[in-house]
């Protein structure tokens, strides 16, 4: 699922395509890439939290 940055980037790219504005196209690609990176970081953060919780449970049980 796209986040706001990815959607904004796609819209800028489309507008850049329609207006033949290379700068806007590149800006849109950068926004989309930033959105994808944020999504990756968020997913990694969630996985780390799950691992920490699992480790806590094992430590408390022993």
ChimeraX attribute file (.defattr): number of C-alpha atoms within 10 A of each C-alpha:
attribute: neighborCount
match mode: 1-to-1
recipient: residues
	/A:1	7
	/A:2	12
	/A:3	13
	/A:4	12
	/A:5	20
	/A:6	23
	/A:7	16
	/A:8	18
	/A:9	24
	/A:10	20
	/A:11	18
	/A:12	23
	/A:13	25
	/A:14	16
	/A:15	15
	/A:16	18
	/A:17	13
	/A:18	10
	/A:19	11
	/A:20	12
	/A:21	14
	/A:22	12
	/A:23	12
	/A:24	19
	/A:25	22
	/A:26	15
	/A:27	17
	/A:28	24
	/A:29	19
	/A:30	18
	/A:31	22
	/A:32	24
	/A:33	15
	/A:34	15
	/A:35	20
	/A:36	17
	/A:37	14
	/A:38	15
	/A:39	17
	/A:40	12
	/A:41	12
	/A:42	12
	/A:43	12
	/A:44	12
	/A:45	12
	/A:46	12
	/A:47	12
	/A:48	12
	/A:49	12
	/A:50	12
	/A:51	12
	/A:52	12
	/A:53	12
	/A:54	11
	/A:55	12
	/A:56	11
	/A:57	11
	/A:58	10
	/A:59	9
	/A:60	7
	/A:61	7
	/A:62	5
